[in-house]
Amino acid sequence: MKKYLTALLLLCLICIPAAGCNDSKPQTSAGPDTKKVDVDLTVLGSTMVYAEVSNMKTKPDDYIGKTIKANGPYVTSHYDGSYYHFVLVDGVDSCCPEGLMFVWSGEHNYPEEETRIEIVGVFGSYDGFDFPYYYLAVDDVTILK
């Protein structure tokens, strides 16, 4: 009986992570005031968030035009007279957090550094410093509690 339970436990441990790996259809979030989201990083576990963000960085052309939802601490970077805005994606390894740059068009009051935010934006790119930069074009930044 003990061998049977051990085998069953091992089977469950193998099947549970694999269940989250089915990418046959995009992750969506649909609420009354939300638009279609192709990749919702807020509903994925840490391993899947890491994998999805890694894919976004290694195969960015696959994400151009897709709507991405992400949350985490807000941070900025300043370079050559310009500010760049990022959300540090929740669930990514805490030793090496991944930042997704976002562009919020218009004049806005940005939150304080490290404020937890949620963004929904369309993945795009622009050329800068002789190579492409990837970002999310967002309409709004939601401050989380």
C-alpha positions in Angstrom: 0.0 0.0 0.0 2.9 2.4 0.8 4.4 1.8 -2.6 1.0 2.6 -4.2 0.7 5.9 -2.3 4.3 6.9 -3.1 3.7 6.2 -6.8 0.4 8.1 -6.8 2.1 11.1 -5.1 4.9 11.1 -7.6 2.4 11.0 -10.5 0.5 14.0 -9.0 3.7 16.0 -8.6 4.6 15.3 -12.2 1.1 16.2 -13.6 0.4 19.4 -11.6 3.2 21.5 -13.1 2.5 20.1 -16.6 -1.1 21.2 -16.3 0.0 24.8 -16.4 2.1 24.4 -19.5 -0.7 24.1 -22.1 -0.4 27.2 -24.3 -2.9 26.1 -26.9 -5.0 29.2 -26.3 -4.0 32.6 -24.9 -4.6 33.6 -21.3 -7.5 35.9 -21.1 -9.1 38.2 -18.6 -12.6 39.4 -19.2 -14.4 41.7 -16.9 -17.0 44.3 -17.6 -14.4 47.1 -17.9 -11.4 45.2 -19.3 -10.3 44.6 -22.8 -9.2 41.2 -24.1 -5.9 40.2 -22.6 -3.8 37.8 -24.6 -1.2 37.1 -21.9 -2.2 37.6 -18.2 0.9 37.3 -16.1 -1.1 38.1 -12.9 -2.8 34.6 -12.9 0.3 32.5 -13.5 2.5 30.8 -10.9 6.1 31.9 -10.5 7.6 29.3 -12.8 5.1 30.1 -15.6 5.7 33.8 -15.2 9.4 33.3 -15.5 8.9 31.2 -18.6 6.5 33.6 -20.2 8.7 36.7 -19.5 11.7 34.7 -20.8 9.8 34.0 -24.0 8.9 37.7 -24.3 12.6 38.6 -24.1 13.9 35.8 -26.4 11.1 35.8 -29.0 9.7 39.3 -28.8 8.3 39.3 -32.3 5.8 36.6 -31.2 4.3 39.2 -28.8 4.1 42.3 -30.9 0.5 43.6 -30.9 -0.6 41.3 -28.1 -2.2 42.7 -24.9 -0.3 41.8 -21.8 -1.4 42.2 -18.2 1.3 42.4 -15.4 1.6 43.6 -11.8 4.4 44.3 -9.4 6.5 47.2 -8.0 6.9 50.3 -10.1 10.4 51.5 -10.7 12.1 54.1 -12.9 15.4 54.4 -14.7 16.9 57.7 -15.8 19.3 57.9 -18.7 20.5 60.8 -20.9 17.7 63.1 -19.7 14.8 60.7 -20.1 12.9 58.6 -17.6 12.0 55.0 -18.3 9.2 53.3 -16.4 9.0 49.6 -15.5 6.9 47.2 -13.6 9.0 44.5 -11.9 7.0 41.4 -12.7 5.7 39.4 -9.7 6.6 35.8 -9.6 10.0 36.1 -11.3 13.0 34.9 -9.3 13.5 37.5 -6.5 17.3 37.5 -7.0 16.9 38.7 -10.6 13.6 40.5 -11.1 12.5 41.2 -14.7 11.2 44.6 -15.5 8.8 45.2 -18.3 9.1 48.7 -19.6 5.9 50.6 -20.2 4.9 53.8 -22.0 2.0 55.7 -20.6 1.1 58.4 -23.1 0.0 61.8 -22.0 0.7 63.7 -18.8 0.4 61.7 -15.6 1.3 61.6 -12.0 3.4 58.5 -11.7 3.3 56.6 -8.4 6.2 56.6 -5.9 9.0 54.1 -6.5 8.2 50.6 -5.3 4.4 51.2 -5.3 2.6 48.0 -6.4 0.9 48.6 -9.7 -1.0 46.7 -12.4 -0.9 47.5 -16.1 -2.5 46.3 -19.2 -0.8 47.2 -22.4 -0.1 46.3 -26.0 3.4 44.9 -26.6 5.4 47.0 -29.1 8.9 48.1 -30.0 11.0 51.1 -31.0 14.5 51.5 -32.2 16.9 53.2 -29.9 20.7 53.1 -29.4 21.0 50.9 -32.5 18.8 48.1 -31.3 15.1 47.5 -30.6 13.5 48.2 -27.2 10.3 46.5 -26.2 7.6 48.0 -24.1 3.9 47.9 -23.2 1.8 50.8 -24.4 -0.6 51.4 -21.5 -3.8 53.5 -21.2 -3.8 53.4 -17.4 -1.8 52.4 -14.4 -3.7 50.9 -11.4 -2.3 51.3 -8.0 -2.7 48.1 -6.0 -3.2 47.9 -2.2 
